[in-house]
Amino acid sequence: MFEVFPDNPNDPAAVVLDLVMPEMNGFEFVRHFRKTRQGRRTPVIVWTSKDLTEAERSALRSAASAVTKKTEQADELVYEIRSILRSAGGLH
């Protein structure tokens, strides 16, 4: 069983995910995460330096709430996090 977070009221408001990770790539992570209770309702923001193919972008459109490119400044990431949390009523 793939379990990322304990079943409690402190579930994450959002997950920021890089696609390049040592043990499991981000595509695999999000596929497993979306099958969990938390994963079905938690926004996932992909923040990566990977150059995505059109097939990868297409796969992420249905799995991620947002996809942003890693840069030295995290302005776009911060914008996406704020936007998603506001939409969910978690940020005022």
Secondary structure, DSSP 4 states (H G I P E B T S, - for coil): ----S-SSTT--S-EEE-S--SSS-HHHHHHHHTTSHHHHHS-EEEEE-S---HHHHHHHHHH-SEEEE--SS-HHHHHHHHHHHHHTT---
